[in-house]
Amino acid sequence: MTETSSIPTVLVVAVALIDVDGRVLIAKRPEGKQLAGLWEFPGGKVEPGERPEAALIRELREELGIEVNESCLAPFVFASHAYENFHLLMPLYLCRRWSGVVVANEHAALAWVKPAKLSDYPMPPADAPLVAWLRDMI
């Protein structure tokens, strides 16, 4: 039995919103939250009984004030990372179409960044490995 087998697995969904200029939206975690000050892909926890796509649509409405149709969410890649108290499983979706204007309802800041520049922003350990995938695919 490994030492990480007794920690819970947490399912979180995230999205790489991609604008018409090929830039990806990242969000800065606010003060007072775990990993504050680091940049992440928007998203959040999947609630019990909730489908990942529905959770992502809900989170984007709450966090960014935008509406996304499920048909515009394309599964892309996932992260699997062991933090100290839990194991994070995080599918990352791509999305190029949404309605509304992106606003920082729950984040300290937002930034639209070219994939080649994403590594200039400090990210949580689970998000950082996804940058290479985005850089190579967008």
TAUR-V141842 format. One record per run of one state. SS is the DSSP state (H for helix, E for strand, C for the rest). FROM is the first residue (numbers start at 1). TO is the last residue. If there is no record, write none. Layout:
BEGIN
((SS & FROM & TO) (SS & FROM & TO))
END
This chain:
BEGIN
((C & 1 & 2) (H & 3 & 6) (C & 7 & 7) (E & 8 & 18) (C & 19 & 22) (E & 23 & 28) (C & 29 & 38) (E & 39 & 40) (C & 41 & 42) (E & 43 & 45) (C & 46 & 51) (H & 52 & 64) (C & 65 & 66) (E & 67 & 67) (C & 68 & 69) (H & 70 & 72) (C & 73 & 73) (E & 74 & 82) (C & 83 & 85) (E & 86 & 95) (C & 96 & 98) (E & 99 & 99) (C & 100 & 108) (E & 109 & 114) (H & 115 & 120) (C & 121 & 122) (E & 123 & 123) (C & 124 & 124) (H & 125 & 128) (C & 129 & 129) (H & 130 & 137) (C & 138 & 138))
END
